[in-house]
């Protein structure tokens, strides 16, 4: 009988001598690369990646077990000296102060190449130019600045990263912040490991090849004590029909900033790995990838999530003073939390001090405050649960394989009379509304028995209503605008107004550059904000008068400029803009009105209606802009762009009055 085998693997010669060599060879910079003056497929680039490669393999150590390593080589051309910051290399690794599992960087090589008088000059990076900085209790940064960088330089560096976290292999990015001429990833997987390898984000064509071949692994073993207490030690051999995959992407443009682009980390074309199961020789298959059902069980037992929300006894005396049914009690508790806490602007999804300690401290992180809110709601007999989420820009959690690190925030939920309310007491928002930072796809509700996904944008809308009236007399055009902002439009406007009233009024005045502002006032309520503006301007020509009926709060330009887009368009909320204008036609003028327009996108995802009609001496114009969908795909981009083009063009059309 054998003990749990202690294995030390030695890779066979056939494994090391790959049938195909990496195309990018460190140190083989050419004169042609140094003479390049621009990127052929992305001429505006200030720098580009000439080539990058990664080679992933698994390892085993007697003391620590399985690990993986990746050797990364990258060669970059700098066209513009202003972009020399690209030569400041930073490698962020997980290296906790406490704990044995970590990541390590070794074998750093780097050099800068310049063409001087027709000859290639090479400047190597010295060890003293490498720096290691601890940036938190959990992470370190390895950094170095490439030496002798000039316009036209080629820089090249190589390092090996080794990680104990082999459940998720290194995510390889085919797409970067600068254009990439060639990106190559190779990974070798022994037959004992079943990984999913998925290309996600922007999809670019890749050349893919795969080969199988025999590998030999040697290991040491030790038997359990046999007859007479004898223990045998020895070495054995394991054979594996391993899989080696090579993927290459070419001429990949950079990830660029675009309007309504959320979760930029989810956008680049990349290859992600997840260990699904293992099957070691002589053993049965063992599932590794955790399901959300398993994740939910873990969170329920977690001291910083599921356990702490059951410690609401600190709130018992206050509960006894609350009146009304569950909804009234929930609103009262929410307001107490808002008034009691000062939010310290720390975003987190885990708290061990939520409850009595946090409440007494009167200050805390998002998790301290919102988990305390859940505990207080439960103490009042309300069905309340925490919801873990990822804030806008932080990324979207994997829909199948959970990873706690992908969640960076927690909110509270309360289910009352079959309606689910989402709550964040770090803000001054009314009950049932989340700050915009939380409006990011779905969150995971930690609940008995299995938990569930919750749509974070379900009730998020941005509503603007405008009424304007225009009069023409004595060589002047005078217009009154009354605007009402509701829901997220109200939250946004109220925050701007509260932050700096003077600037808010100035911005309103700047919206009418050709007019004199006669009145400018703001009314704030519990659920809306109203703006009243009266403007006046001289008529340049009374023979022909041009009036833009929809001028304030209109869609004046198309935010989408590019012909194509690869990233999804992510609006935090649905949008409704109802703009109505009317005025009286002066006596002695004929009228030319814009044509009515109705534009609809498929399945009612967006709609624009514009009408202008005359009844006697009264002209009435109405514009209704509706955006009824939060996320549009890249394939829907052309029609969305065209939709905004039509709206902006229509809002720019004039009513023409001609003197008879």
C-alpha positions as CSV (number, residue, x, y, z in Angstrom):
1,X,0.0,0.0,0.0
2,X,1.3,3.4,-0.9
3,X,1.1,6.8,0.9
4,X,-0.1,9.8,-1.0
5,X,2.6,10.0,-3.6
6,X,5.2,12.8,-3.4
7,X,6.0,13.5,-7.0
8,X,8.9,15.3,-8.6
9,X,8.4,15.6,-12.4
10,X,11.2,15.6,-14.8
11,X,10.2,16.5,-18.4
12,X,11.4,14.4,-21.2
13,X,13.7,15.6,-23.9
14,X,10.9,15.4,-26.4
15,X,8.9,17.9,-24.4
16,X,11.6,20.5,-24.4
17,X,12.4,20.1,-28.0
18,X,9.1,21.5,-29.4
19,X,8.3,20.6,-33.0
20,X,7.8,24.3,-33.7
21,X,10.0,27.1,-32.3
22,X,8.7,30.4,-31.0
23,X,8.8,32.9,-33.8
24,X,9.9,35.7,-31.4
25,X,13.5,35.1,-30.4
26,X,14.9,37.3,-27.6
27,X,17.8,39.4,-28.7
28,X,17.2,39.0,-32.5
29,X,16.1,42.6,-33.2
30,X,16.6,43.5,-36.8
31,X,17.7,46.6,-38.6
32,X,14.4,46.6,-40.5
33,X,12.5,46.9,-37.1
34,X,14.7,49.8,-36.1
35,X,14.1,51.6,-39.4
36,X,10.3,51.4,-39.1
37,X,8.5,54.8,-39.0
38,X,4.9,53.8,-38.5
39,X,2.5,50.9,-37.9
40,X,1.2,49.7,-41.3
41,X,-2.3,48.7,-40.0
42,X,-2.7,51.5,-37.5
43,X,-0.7,54.5,-38.7
44,X,-1.6,56.9,-35.9
45,X,0.1,54.7,-33.3
46,X,2.9,56.3,-31.2
47,X,4.2,52.8,-30.4
48,X,3.4,49.2,-31.2
49,X,4.1,45.7,-30.1
50,X,6.3,44.1,-32.8
51,X,5.9,40.7,-31.2
52,X,5.0,39.0,-28.0
53,X,4.9,35.4,-26.9
54,X,3.9,33.4,-23.8
55,X,4.8,29.8,-23.1
56,X,2.8,28.1,-20.3
57,X,3.5,24.8,-18.6
58,X,2.7,23.0,-15.4
59,X,5.2,22.1,-12.7
60,X,5.2,20.1,-9.5
61,X,7.3,20.6,-6.3
62,X,7.8,18.2,-3.5
63,X,7.1,20.9,-0.8
64,X,4.3,23.0,-2.3
65,X,2.6,20.8,-5.0
66,X,1.4,22.0,-8.4
67,X,2.2,25.3,-9.9
68,X,2.4,26.8,-13.4
69,X,4.9,29.0,-15.1
70,X,4.8,31.3,-18.1
71,X,7.7,32.9,-19.9
72,X,6.8,36.1,-21.5
73,X,8.8,37.9,-24.2
74,X,7.7,41.2,-25.6
75,X,9.3,43.5,-28.2
76,X,8.0,47.1,-28.6
77,X,8.8,49.8,-31.2
78,X,8.6,53.4,-30.1
79,X,7.7,55.8,-32.9
80,X,7.2,59.0,-30.9
81,X,9.4,59.9,-28.0
82,X,6.4,61.4,-26.2
83,X,5.2,57.8,-25.7
84,X,8.4,56.7,-24.0
85,X,6.3,55.9,-20.8
86,X,5.5,52.6,-22.6
87,X,9.1,51.7,-21.6
88,X,8.3,51.9,-17.9
89,X,7.6,48.2,-17.2
90,X,5.4,47.2,-14.2
91,X,4.6,43.6,-13.3
92,X,2.0,43.2,-10.6
93,X,2.1,39.9,-8.6
94,X,0.1,38.3,-5.8
95,X,2.6,38.0,-2.9
96,X,0.8,38.1,0.5
97,X,2.7,38.9,3.7
98,X,1.0,35.9,5.3
99,X,0.3,32.6,3.5
100,X,2.3,30.2,1.5
101,X,0.7,30.4,-1.9
102,X,2.0,33.2,-4.1
103,X,3.4,34.4,-7.4
104,X,7.1,34.9,-8.2
105,X,9.0,36.6,-11.0
106,X,12.4,35.5,-12.1
107,X,14.9,35.5,-15.0
108,X,14.3,39.1,-16.1
109,X,16.2,40.1,-19.2
110,X,15.8,43.4,-21.0
111,X,17.5,45.6,-23.5
112,X,17.0,48.7,-25.6
113,X,18.2,48.8,-29.3
114,X,19.0,51.9,-31.3
115,X,20.3,52.4,-34.8
116,X,23.4,54.7,-34.6
117,X,25.3,55.5,-37.8
118,X,23.8,52.4,-39.5
119,X,24.8,50.1,-36.6
120,X,22.6,48.4,-34.0
121,X,23.6,49.5,-30.5
122,X,22.3,47.4,-27.6
123,X,21.9,48.8,-24.0
124,X,21.2,46.1,-21.4
125,X,19.1,46.5,-18.3
126,X,21.2,46.1,-15.2
127,X,20.1,44.4,-12.0
128,X,20.3,47.6,-10.0
129,X,17.6,49.1,-12.3
130,X,15.1,46.5,-11.2
131,X,12.8,47.6,-8.3
132,X,10.5,45.7,-6.0
133,X,7.7,47.6,-4.2
134,X,5.1,46.3,-1.8
135,X,1.8,48.0,-2.8
136,X,-0.4,46.3,-0.3
137,X,-0.5,43.4,2.2
138,X,-1.3,41.1,-0.7
139,X,0.5,42.5,-3.8
140,X,4.0,43.5,-5.0
141,X,5.1,45.4,-8.0
142,X,8.2,44.5,-10.0
143,X,9.3,47.5,-12.1
144,X,12.1,48.7,-14.3
145,X,12.6,51.6,-16.7
146,X,14.2,50.6,-20.0
147,X,17.5,52.4,-20.5
148,X,18.5,54.7,-23.3
149,X,15.1,55.0,-24.9
150,X,14.8,57.4,-27.8
151,X,12.5,58.0,-30.7
152,X,12.8,55.0,-33.0
153,X,14.1,52.7,-30.3
154,X,13.1,49.1,-30.0
155,X,12.8,47.7,-26.4
156,X,12.6,44.1,-25.5
157,X,12.1,42.3,-22.2
158,X,11.6,38.8,-21.0
159,X,10.7,37.3,-17.6
160,X,9.2,34.1,-16.1
161,X,6.2,34.3,-13.8
162,X,5.5,31.3,-11.6
163,X,2.3,30.9,-9.8
164,X,0.9,28.5,-7.2
165,X,-2.6,29.3,-8.4
166,X,-2.8,26.7,-11.2
167,X,-6.6,26.5,-11.0
168,X,-6.6,29.7,-13.2
169,X,-3.7,29.9,-15.6
170,X,-2.4,33.2,-16.8
171,X,-4.9,35.2,-18.9
172,X,-3.2,35.9,-22.3
173,X,-4.2,39.2,-24.0
174,X,-4.0,39.2,-27.8
175,X,-5.1,42.8,-27.7
176,X,-3.3,45.6,-25.8
177,X,-3.4,49.4,-25.3
178,X,-1.2,49.8,-28.4
179,X,-1.4,47.9,-31.7
180,X,0.1,44.4,-31.9
181,X,1.7,43.0,-35.0
182,X,1.9,39.4,-33.7
183,X,0.8,37.8,-30.4
184,X,1.5,34.1,-29.8
185,X,0.5,32.0,-26.8
186,X,1.5,28.4,-26.3
187,X,0.3,26.1,-23.5
188,X,1.0,22.5,-22.7
189,X,-1.5,20.5,-20.6
190,X,-0.8,17.0,-19.3
191,X,-3.7,14.6,-19.8
192,X,-4.3,14.6,-16.0
193,X,-5.8,18.2,-16.1
194,X,-9.0,19.2,-17.9
195,X,-9.0,23.0,-18.5
196,X,-11.4,25.1,-20.3
197,X,-9.6,27.6,-22.6
198,X,-12.0,30.3,-23.9
199,X,-11.2,33.2,-26.2
200,X,-13.3,36.1,-24.9
201,X,-13.6,39.8,-25.4
202,X,-13.2,41.3,-28.8
203,X,-12.9,38.4,-31.1
204,X,-10.0,38.5,-33.7
205,X,-9.1,35.7,-36.0
206,X,-6.4,33.5,-34.6
207,X,-4.3,30.7,-36.2
208,X,-4.6,27.7,-34.0
209,X,-2.7,24.4,-34.1
210,X,-2.6,21.5,-31.7
211,X,-0.4,18.5,-31.3
212,X,-0.3,15.5,-29.0
213,X,2.8,13.6,-28.0
214,X,4.2,11.5,-25.2
215,X,5.7,12.9,-22.1
216,X,7.5,11.0,-19.4
217,X,7.4,12.2,-15.8
218,X,9.5,10.7,-13.0
219,X,8.4,10.8,-9.4
220,X,9.5,9.7,-5.9
221,X,7.3,7.6,-3.7
222,X,7.2,6.2,-0.2
223,X,5.1,3.2,0.9
224,X,3.3,2.9,4.1
225,X,5.0,0.7,6.8
226,X,4.7,-2.9,5.8
227,X,5.5,-6.1,7.6
228,X,8.1,-5.4,10.2
229,X,7.6,-1.7,9.8
230,X,9.5,-1.7,6.6
231,X,9.2,1.4,4.4
232,X,10.1,1.4,0.7
233,X,11.3,4.5,-1.2
234,X,11.8,4.7,-4.9
235,X,11.2,6.4,-8.2
236,X,8.6,5.7,-10.7
237,X,7.6,6.9,-14.2
238,X,4.3,8.4,-15.4
239,X,3.4,8.7,-19.0
240,X,1.1,11.3,-20.4
241,X,-0.4,12.0,-23.8
242,X,-0.2,15.7,-23.4
243,X,-1.8,18.4,-25.5
244,X,0.1,21.4,-26.8
245,X,-1.8,24.3,-28.3
246,X,-0.4,27.2,-30.3
247,X,-2.5,30.3,-31.0
248,X,-1.4,33.3,-33.0
249,X,-3.2,36.6,-33.7
250,X,-1.8,39.2,-36.2
251,X,-2.4,42.9,-36.9
252,X,-4.5,43.4,-33.8
253,X,-5.6,47.1,-33.3
254,X,-5.5,48.6,-29.7
255,X,-8.3,48.8,-27.2
256,X,-9.5,52.4,-27.5
257,X,-11.7,54.5,-25.2
258,X,-15.1,55.0,-26.7
259,X,-18.4,56.5,-25.4
260,X,-20.4,54.3,-23.0
261,X,-17.7,51.8,-22.7
262,X,-17.9,50.0,-19.4
263,X,-15.7,47.3,-17.9
264,X,-12.7,47.9,-20.1
265,X,-10.9,44.9,-18.6
266,X,-13.6,42.7,-20.2
267,X,-13.1,44.2,-23.7
268,X,-9.6,43.1,-24.9
269,X,-9.4,39.9,-27.0
270,X,-7.9,37.4,-24.6
271,X,-7.6,33.7,-23.7
272,X,-8.9,32.7,-20.2
273,X,-8.3,29.3,-18.5
274,X,-10.3,27.5,-15.8
275,X,-9.4,24.1,-14.3
276,X,-12.6,22.0,-14.5
277,X,-11.4,18.6,-13.2
278,X,-8.4,16.4,-12.6
279,X,-7.9,12.7,-13.1
280,X,-4.6,11.5,-11.7
281,X,-3.4,7.9,-12.6
282,X,-5.2,5.3,-10.5
283,X,-7.7,7.9,-9.2
284,X,-11.2,8.8,-10.1
285,X,-12.1,12.2,-11.7
286,X,-12.2,15.0,-9.2
287,X,-14.3,18.1,-10.1
288,X,-12.4,21.3,-9.3
289,X,-14.3,24.3,-10.7
290,X,-16.8,25.5,-8.1
291,X,-20.4,26.1,-9.1
292,X,-22.4,29.1,-7.8
293,X,-24.3,26.7,-5.6
294,X,-21.0,25.8,-3.9
295,X,-20.0,29.5,-3.9
296,X,-23.2,30.4,-2.2
297,X,-22.7,27.8,0.5
298,X,-19.2,29.2,1.1
299,X,-20.5,32.7,1.4
300,X,-23.3,31.7,3.8
301,X,-20.6,30.3,6.1
302,X,-18.2,33.2,5.6
303,X,-17.6,35.3,8.7
304,X,-17.3,38.4,6.6
305,X,-20.5,37.9,4.5
306,X,-23.1,35.3,5.5
307,X,-22.4,35.1,9.3
308,X,-22.1,38.7,10.1
309,X,-25.5,39.6,8.7
310,X,-27.1,37.4,11.4
311,X,-25.7,39.6,14.2
312,X,-28.4,42.3,14.4
313,X,-29.0,42.1,18.1
314,X,-27.4,45.6,18.5
315,X,-30.5,47.0,16.7
316,X,-33.1,45.3,18.8
317,X,-34.0,48.3,21.0
318,X,-34.4,50.5,17.9
319,X,-36.6,47.9,16.2
320,X,-39.1,48.0,19.1
321,X,-39.5,51.8,18.5
322,X,-40.3,51.4,14.8
323,X,-43.9,51.7,13.6
324,X,-45.7,50.6,10.5
325,X,-45.6,47.6,8.2
326,X,-42.5,46.1,6.7
327,X,-42.0,48.7,4.0
328,X,-42.3,51.6,6.4
329,X,-39.9,49.9,8.8
330,X,-37.4,49.1,6.0
331,X,-37.4,52.7,4.9
332,X,-36.9,53.9,8.5
333,X,-34.0,51.5,9.0
334,X,-32.4,52.6,5.7
335,X,-32.6,56.3,6.8
336,X,-31.1,55.5,10.2
337,X,-28.2,53.8,8.5
338,X,-27.7,56.7,6.1
339,X,-27.7,59.2,9.0
340,X,-25.6,57.1,11.3
341,X,-22.7,56.3,9.0
342,X,-20.0,58.3,7.2
343,X,-18.9,56.4,4.2
344,X,-15.1,56.4,4.0
345,X,-15.0,55.7,0.2
346,X,-13.5,52.3,0.7
347,X,-15.0,49.8,-1.7
348,X,-15.2,46.2,-0.4
349,X,-17.3,43.1,-0.4
350,X,-16.3,41.6,2.9
351,X,-16.5,42.9,6.5
352,X,-15.8,41.2,9.8
353,X,-16.8,44.3,11.9
354,X,-20.3,44.9,10.3
355,X,-23.0,45.1,12.9
356,X,-22.5,46.5,16.4
357,X,-18.8,47.6,16.0
358,X,-19.4,49.3,12.7
359,X,-22.6,50.9,13.9
360,X,-20.8,52.3,17.0
361,X,-17.8,53.5,14.9
362,X,-20.3,55.5,12.7
363,X,-17.9,55.2,9.8
364,X,-17.0,52.4,7.4
365,X,-16.6,50.9,4.0
366,X,-19.3,49.9,1.6
367,X,-19.3,46.4,3.1
368,X,-19.3,47.6,6.8
369,X,-22.4,49.8,6.1
370,X,-24.5,47.6,3.8
371,X,-23.9,44.4,5.7
372,X,-24.9,46.2,8.9
373,X,-28.0,47.3,7.0
374,X,-28.8,43.7,6.2
375,X,-28.4,42.7,9.8
376,X,-30.7,45.5,11.0
377,X,-33.4,44.6,8.5
378,X,-33.3,41.0,9.5
379,X,-33.6,42.0,13.1
380,X,-36.8,43.8,12.2
381,X,-38.2,40.6,10.6
382,X,-37.6,41.7,7.0
383,X,-36.4,39.2,4.3
384,X,-33.0,40.9,3.7
385,X,-29.9,39.5,2.0
386,X,-26.5,40.7,0.8
387,X,-25.8,41.0,-2.9
388,X,-22.3,40.8,-4.1
389,X,-21.5,42.7,-7.3
390,X,-18.7,44.1,-9.4
391,X,-18.8,47.9,-9.8
392,X,-18.8,49.6,-13.3
393,X,-15.3,49.4,-14.7
394,X,-14.2,46.5,-12.5
395,X,-15.5,43.9,-14.9
396,X,-18.3,41.4,-15.0
397,X,-18.2,38.2,-12.8
398,X,-17.9,34.9,-14.7
399,X,-21.5,33.6,-15.2
400,X,-20.6,29.9,-14.6
401,X,-17.4,29.7,-12.5
402,X,-17.4,32.0,-9.5
403,X,-14.4,33.8,-8.2
404,X,-14.7,36.0,-5.1
405,X,-12.0,38.4,-6.3
406,X,-14.3,39.3,-9.2
407,X,-16.8,40.8,-6.7
408,X,-15.6,44.1,-5.1
409,X,-18.8,45.5,-3.6
410,X,-21.8,44.5,-1.6
411,X,-25.3,46.0,-1.3
412,X,-28.4,45.1,0.7
413,X,-31.7,43.7,-0.6
414,X,-35.1,43.7,1.0
415,X,-38.0,41.6,-0.3
416,X,-41.3,43.1,0.8
417,X,-44.7,42.0,-0.6
418,X,-43.0,40.1,-3.4
419,X,-41.1,43.2,-4.5
420,X,-37.3,43.2,-4.3
421,X,-35.7,46.5,-3.3
422,X,-31.9,47.1,-3.8
423,X,-30.3,49.4,-1.2
424,X,-27.0,51.1,-0.7
425,X,-26.8,53.2,2.5
426,X,-23.4,54.7,1.6
427,X,-25.4,57.3,-0.4
428,X,-28.1,59.9,0.1
429,X,-30.2,58.2,-2.6
430,X,-33.9,57.5,-1.9
431,X,-34.9,54.0,-0.7
432,X,-34.7,51.5,-3.5
433,X,-32.1,53.3,-5.7
434,X,-28.5,52.4,-6.3
435,X,-25.6,54.7,-7.2
436,X,-24.5,54.6,-10.8
437,X,-21.3,52.7,-9.8
438,X,-23.4,49.7,-8.9
439,X,-25.4,49.6,-12.2
440,X,-23.3,46.8,-13.7
441,X,-25.0,43.8,-15.2
442,X,-26.0,41.4,-12.4
443,X,-25.1,40.7,-8.8
444,X,-25.2,37.5,-6.8
445,X,-27.7,37.4,-3.9
446,X,-26.3,35.3,-1.0
447,X,-29.4,33.5,0.3
448,X,-30.8,30.2,1.4
449,X,-30.8,27.7,-0.1
450,X,-28.9,28.3,-3.3
451,X,-28.8,32.1,-4.0
452,X,-29.6,33.7,-7.3
453,X,-28.5,36.4,-9.9
454,X,-30.2,39.8,-9.6
455,X,-30.5,42.3,-12.4
456,X,-28.9,45.5,-11.0
457,X,-30.3,47.7,-13.8
458,X,-33.9,46.5,-13.7
459,X,-35.5,49.7,-12.4
460,X,-32.8,52.2,-13.5
461,X,-34.1,55.0,-15.7
462,X,-33.1,58.5,-16.7
463,X,-36.1,60.8,-17.2
464,X,-36.1,64.4,-18.5
465,X,-39.2,66.4,-19.4
466,X,-39.0,69.9,-20.9
467,X,-41.7,72.4,-21.7
468,X,-40.7,75.6,-23.5
469,X,-42.7,78.5,-24.9
470,X,-41.4,81.1,-27.3
471,X,-42.8,84.6,-28.1
472,X,-41.6,87.0,-30.8
473,X,-42.2,90.8,-30.4
474,X,-40.5,94.1,-30.8
475,X,-37.4,92.6,-32.6
476,X,-36.8,90.1,-29.8
477,X,-37.2,86.3,-29.3
478,X,-38.0,85.3,-25.8
479,X,-38.2,81.7,-24.6
480,X,-39.1,80.1,-21.3
481,X,-37.8,76.6,-20.5
482,X,-39.2,74.5,-17.6
483,X,-37.2,71.2,-17.2
484,X,-38.1,68.4,-14.8
485,X,-35.4,65.8,-13.9
486,X,-36.5,62.5,-12.4
487,X,-34.9,59.2,-11.3
488,X,-31.2,59.0,-12.3
489,X,-31.5,62.3,-14.1
490,X,-32.5,63.8,-10.8
491,X,-29.7,62.1,-8.9
492,X,-27.1,63.4,-11.4
493,X,-28.4,66.9,-11.5
494,X,-28.9,67.2,-7.8
495,X,-25.3,66.0,-7.1
496,X,-24.0,68.6,-9.5
497,X,-26.2,71.3,-8.1
498,X,-25.3,70.5,-4.5
499,X,-21.6,70.3,-5.2
500,X,-21.3,73.7,-6.7
501,X,-24.4,75.9,-7.2
502,X,-22.5,78.7,-8.9
503,X,-21.0,76.4,-11.5
504,X,-24.3,74.8,-12.1
505,X,-26.0,78.1,-12.9
506,X,-23.0,79.0,-15.1
507,X,-23.4,75.8,-17.0
508,X,-27.0,76.6,-17.7
509,X,-26.1,80.1,-19.0
510,X,-23.4,78.5,-21.2
511,X,-26.1,76.4,-22.8
512,X,-27.5,79.6,-24.4
513,X,-24.4,81.3,-25.9
514,X,-26.3,83.6,-28.3
515,X,-28.9,84.7,-25.7
516,X,-29.2,86.8,-22.6
517,X,-30.4,84.8,-19.6
518,X,-33.1,86.8,-17.9
519,X,-34.1,84.2,-15.2
520,X,-32.2,81.2,-14.0
521,X,-33.6,79.2,-10.9
522,X,-33.6,75.7,-9.5
523,X,-36.1,73.9,-7.3
524,X,-35.2,70.7,-5.5
525,X,-37.7,68.2,-4.2
526,X,-37.5,64.7,-2.7
527,X,-37.7,63.0,-6.0
528,X,-37.1,65.6,-8.7
529,X,-35.2,68.7,-9.6
530,X,-36.8,71.6,-11.7
531,X,-34.9,74.2,-13.6
532,X,-36.6,77.4,-14.9
533,X,-34.7,79.4,-17.5
534,X,-35.9,82.5,-19.4
535,X,-33.7,83.8,-22.3
536,X,-33.9,86.5,-24.8
537,X,-32.0,87.4,-28.0
538,X,-32.2,90.1,-30.7
539,X,-33.6,89.3,-34.1
540,X,-30.9,89.9,-36.8
541,X,-33.4,89.9,-39.6
542,X,-37.1,90.3,-39.2
543,X,-37.8,89.3,-42.8
544,X,-36.8,85.7,-42.2
545,X,-36.7,84.3,-38.7
546,X,-35.0,81.0,-37.9
547,X,-36.1,79.3,-34.7
548,X,-34.6,76.1,-33.3
549,X,-37.6,74.7,-31.3
550,X,-35.7,72.0,-29.5
551,X,-32.6,73.7,-28.2
552,X,-32.2,72.8,-24.5
553,X,-31.7,69.2,-23.3
554,X,-31.7,68.0,-26.9
555,X,-29.4,65.4,-28.5
556,X,-27.3,67.9,-30.4
557,X,-24.5,65.6,-31.6
558,X,-23.8,61.9,-32.1
559,X,-21.5,60.6,-29.4
560,X,-20.6,57.7,-31.7
561,X,-18.0,58.8,-34.3
562,X,-16.3,55.6,-35.5
563,X,-17.6,53.6,-38.3
564,X,-17.1,50.3,-36.5
565,X,-16.9,49.3,-32.9
566,X,-15.9,46.0,-31.3
567,X,-16.9,46.7,-27.7
568,X,-20.5,46.6,-26.5
569,X,-22.3,49.9,-25.8
570,X,-23.2,49.9,-22.1
571,X,-25.7,52.4,-20.8
572,X,-26.1,52.4,-17.0
573,X,-29.9,53.1,-17.3
574,X,-32.7,53.4,-19.8
575,X,-33.4,57.0,-21.0
576,X,-36.5,59.0,-21.7
577,X,-36.4,62.6,-22.9
578,X,-39.8,64.2,-23.6
579,X,-39.3,67.7,-25.0
580,X,-42.2,69.9,-26.0
581,X,-42.2,73.4,-27.4
582,X,-44.8,75.9,-28.5
583,X,-45.0,79.5,-29.7
584,X,-47.3,81.9,-31.3
585,X,-46.7,82.9,-34.9
586,X,-46.5,86.7,-35.3
587,X,-49.0,88.3,-37.6
588,X,-47.9,88.6,-41.2
589,X,-45.6,85.6,-41.3
590,X,-45.8,82.3,-43.2
591,X,-44.4,79.1,-41.6
592,X,-42.1,76.3,-42.8
593,X,-42.1,73.3,-40.4
594,X,-39.7,70.3,-40.2
595,X,-41.1,67.1,-41.5
596,X,-42.5,64.7,-38.9
597,X,-40.2,61.7,-38.1
598,X,-40.6,58.3,-36.4
599,X,-37.6,56.1,-36.0
600,X,-37.6,52.7,-34.3
601,X,-34.9,50.1,-33.7
602,X,-35.8,46.4,-33.7
603,X,-37.8,45.1,-30.8
604,X,-38.4,48.6,-29.5
605,X,-34.9,48.9,-28.1
606,X,-34.9,52.6,-29.1
607,X,-37.5,55.0,-30.5
608,X,-37.6,58.6,-31.6
609,X,-40.7,60.6,-32.5
610,X,-40.7,64.1,-33.8
611,X,-43.7,66.1,-34.7
612,X,-44.2,69.8,-35.6
613,X,-47.7,71.1,-36.4
614,X,-49.6,74.3,-36.7
615,X,-53.1,75.1,-35.5
616,X,-54.0,78.6,-36.4
617,X,-51.3,80.9,-35.1
618,X,-50.0,78.3,-32.7
619,X,-47.1,76.0,-33.4
620,X,-46.5,72.8,-31.3
621,X,-43.4,70.7,-31.5
622,X,-42.8,67.5,-29.6
623,X,-39.7,65.3,-29.4
624,X,-39.7,62.0,-27.6
625,X,-36.4,60.1,-27.3
626,X,-36.5,56.6,-25.7
627,X,-33.6,54.3,-25.1
628,X,-35.2,51.1,-23.7
629,X,-32.2,48.8,-23.6
630,X,-29.1,49.0,-21.5
631,X,-26.5,47.1,-23.5
632,X,-26.1,47.0,-27.3
633,X,-23.8,44.6,-29.0
634,X,-21.1,45.6,-31.5
635,X,-23.3,44.2,-34.3
636,X,-26.0,46.6,-33.3
637,X,-23.6,49.5,-33.2
638,X,-24.2,50.6,-36.9
639,X,-27.9,51.0,-36.4
640,X,-27.5,52.7,-33.0
641,X,-25.0,55.1,-34.6
642,X,-27.4,55.9,-37.4
643,X,-30.3,56.3,-34.9
644,X,-28.3,59.0,-33.0
645,X,-27.3,60.6,-36.3
646,X,-31.0,61.0,-37.2
647,X,-32.0,62.4,-33.8
648,X,-29.1,64.9,-33.7
649,X,-29.9,66.1,-37.2
650,X,-33.6,66.4,-36.5
651,X,-33.0,68.4,-33.3
652,X,-30.8,70.8,-35.3
653,X,-33.6,71.6,-37.8
654,X,-35.2,75.0,-37.8
655,X,-38.6,76.5,-38.1
656,X,-38.6,79.2,-40.7
657,X,-40.8,82.3,-40.5
658,X,-41.0,84.4,-43.6
659,X,-42.6,87.8,-43.6
660,X,-45.5,87.9,-46.1
